Amino acid sequence: DYEVGGQKPAGPATRVVFQNNRGNLRIVGAADSTEIKVTGRKTIQALNHGEADRGNDSTPLEIVVQGDQIIVRTNQDHNSTNSKISEDLEVTIPSHMSVETHGNFGDYDITDLDGGVDLHSDRADVRLSKIGANSRVELGRSDLVRAVDLKGNLDLQGKGSDVELENIAGQVTINGSYSGSLEFKNVAKPLHYESPNTD
């Protein structure tokens, strides 16, 4: 296990992009924050400690400013060894910002944002709460997608099991195959659900 972290002033940036192939990500917006702050743990499974150290050295956490967005990347694709790496990150960002995520495996918990969410993952459970703008979630597979207190629209695509939506002020569009429990409570605008068996 290795501790990871970093921080950088948000400046005029309006969006944070997360690139973390494997690992859980928790993002919290803070109204009084003016910086991106990341803490967490990197776990490396390797044959020996030396190989794990080399894997750690070749995959530094980076926080990079590019125009109006800030990119947080774990660089797991730069791993120079045969070791398996995952990183669980806790992130605080200014609440006015929007979030975009890209990953292969790991759960997402995003809350207290005035901006929107654009989430892409091959395999993830997703929990969204108190999101001020539109949310788009595209998943290859999930056991649970839960969204509560969304002020904007929600666009959900993919495959999975349970979907729980509550207090959604915008329009809801679901396109995919969900085989578990589907619960829609207090959805203020039209909901369109389309699957291979249902429209």
C-alpha positions in Angstrom: 0.0 0.0 0.0 1.2 3.5 -0.9 -0.3 6.8 0.2 -1.1 9.1 -2.7 -2.3 12.7 -2.8 -1.9 16.2 -4.0 -3.6 19.5 -4.4 -3.7 22.4 -6.8 -5.6 25.7 -7.0 -8.7 25.5 -9.2 -8.2 29.0 -10.6 -10.7 29.7 -13.4 -11.2 26.0 -14.3 -14.8 24.9 -14.5 -14.4 21.1 -15.0 -12.4 18.3 -13.3 -11.6 15.2 -15.4 -10.6 12.0 -13.5 -8.7 9.3 -15.2 -8.4 6.3 -12.9 -8.6 2.9 -14.6 -9.1 0.8 -11.4 -10.2 1.9 -8.0 -13.0 3.7 -6.1 -13.6 7.4 -6.4 -15.4 9.7 -3.9 -15.9 13.3 -4.9 -17.4 16.0 -2.6 -18.0 19.6 -3.6 -17.3 22.3 -1.1 -18.7 25.8 -1.5 -15.8 27.4 0.4 -13.0 25.5 -1.5 -10.8 27.1 -4.1 -8.6 24.1 -4.8 -8.6 20.5 -5.9 -7.5 18.2 -3.0 -6.8 14.5 -3.5 -6.0 11.9 -0.8 -6.0 8.2 -1.1 -4.3 4.8 -1.2 -2.7 2.9 -4.0 -2.7 -0.8 -3.7 -0.2 -2.8 -5.8 -0.2 -6.6 -6.0 3.3 -7.8 -7.1 5.6 -10.7 -6.7 7.9 -8.8 -4.4 8.4 -5.4 -2.8 10.9 -4.2 -5.3 8.5 -4.8 -8.2 5.8 -3.0 -6.3 8.0 -0.1 -5.7 8.9 0.1 -9.4 5.2 0.0 -10.2 4.5 2.8 -7.8 7.3 4.9 -9.2 6.1 4.6 -12.8 2.5 5.6 -11.9 2.6 8.9 -10.1 -0.6 10.8 -9.4 -0.8 14.0 -11.5 -3.0 17.0 -11.3 -2.6 19.0 -14.5 -4.3 22.2 -15.7 -5.3 22.2 -19.3 -7.3 25.3 -20.4 -10.6 25.5 -18.5 -10.2 22.0 -17.1 -8.1 20.2 -14.5 -7.1 16.6 -15.2 -6.5 14.2 -12.2 -4.8 11.0 -13.5 -3.3 8.0 -11.8 -1.2 6.9 -14.8 -2.0 3.2 -14.2 -1.5 2.6 -17.9 2.2 3.6 -17.5 2.8 0.7 -15.1 6.2 -0.7 -16.1 5.8 -4.0 -14.3 3.4 -7.0 -14.3 1.8 -5.9 -11.0 -1.8 -5.1 -10.6 -2.6 -1.5 -9.4 -5.8 0.0 -8.0 -6.3 3.4 -6.3 -9.1 4.5 -4.0 -9.3 8.3 -4.0 -11.1 10.9 -1.8 -11.4 14.2 -3.6 -12.6 17.7 -2.6 -13.3 20.2 -5.3 -15.1 23.6 -5.4 -18.8 22.9 -5.6 -19.4 25.1 -8.7 -17.3 22.7 -10.9 -18.5 19.9 -13.2 -17.0 16.4 -13.1 -16.0 14.0 -15.9 -14.7 10.5 -15.1 -13.2 7.7 -17.1 -12.4 4.3 -15.5 -12.6 0.5 -16.1 -13.4 -0.9 -12.6 -14.4 0.9 -9.4 -17.3 2.5 -7.6 -18.2 6.2 -7.7 -19.8 8.4 -5.0 -20.3 12.0 -6.0 -22.1 14.6 -4.0 -22.7 18.3 -3.3 -22.0 19.8 -6.8 -23.6 22.8 -8.5 -22.1 21.6 -11.8 -22.9 18.4 -13.8 -21.6 14.9 -13.9 -20.4 13.0 -17.0 -19.4 9.4 -15.9 -18.0 6.6 -18.0 -17.0 3.1 -16.7 -16.8 -0.5 -17.8 -17.8 -1.8 -14.3 -19.0 0.4 -11.4 -21.7 1.1 -8.9 -22.7 4.7 -8.8 -24.2 7.0 -6.1 -25.0 10.5 -7.0 -26.6 13.0 -4.6 -27.2 16.8 -4.6 -26.1 17.4 -8.2 -27.1 20.9 -9.5 -26.8 20.4 -13.3 -27.3 17.6 -15.8 -25.9 14.1 -15.2 -24.9 11.5 -17.7 -23.9 8.0 -16.6 -22.6 5.4 -19.1 -21.8 1.9 -17.7 -20.8 -1.4 -19.1 -22.1 -3.2 -15.9 -23.4 -2.2 -12.5 -25.1 -3.7 -9.5 -26.5 -0.4 -8.3 -27.1 3.1 -9.7 -28.6 5.4 -7.1 -29.4 9.1 -7.7 -31.0 11.4 -5.1 -31.7 15.1 -5.2 -30.7 15.9 -8.8 -31.7 19.4 -10.1 -30.9 18.7 -13.7 -31.6 15.9 -16.2 -30.4 12.3 -15.8 -29.3 10.2 -18.8 -28.4 6.6 -17.9 -27.1 4.1 -20.3 -25.7 0.6 -19.9 -26.5 -2.8 -18.2 -26.9 -3.7 -14.6 -29.2 -4.7 -11.8 -30.8 -2.1 -9.5 -31.7 1.5 -10.3 -33.0 3.8 -7.5 -34.0 7.4 -8.4 -35.5 9.9 -6.0 -36.2 13.6 -6.1 -35.1 14.2 -9.7 -36.1 17.7 -10.9 -35.2 17.2 -14.6 -36.1 14.7 -17.3 -34.9 11.1 -16.9 -33.8 9.0 -19.8 -32.8 5.3 -19.3 -31.6 3.2 -22.1 -30.2 -0.2 -21.3 -30.9 -3.6 -19.7 -31.5 -3.6 -15.9 -32.6 -6.8 -14.4 -33.0 -5.9 -10.7 -35.3 -3.6 -8.7 -36.3 -0.3 -10.5 -37.5 2.4 -8.1 -38.5 5.9 -9.3 -39.8 8.3 -6.6 -40.7 12.0 -7.0 -39.6 12.4 -10.6 -40.8 15.9 -11.6 -40.6 15.6 -15.4 -41.1 12.9 -18.0 -39.2 9.6 -17.6 -38.4 7.5 -20.7 -37.2 3.9 -20.0 -36.1 1.8 -22.9 -34.7 -1.7 -22.7 -34.5 -4.8 -25.0 -37.9 -5.9 -23.4 -39.6 -2.6 -22.4 -40.3 0.8 -23.8 
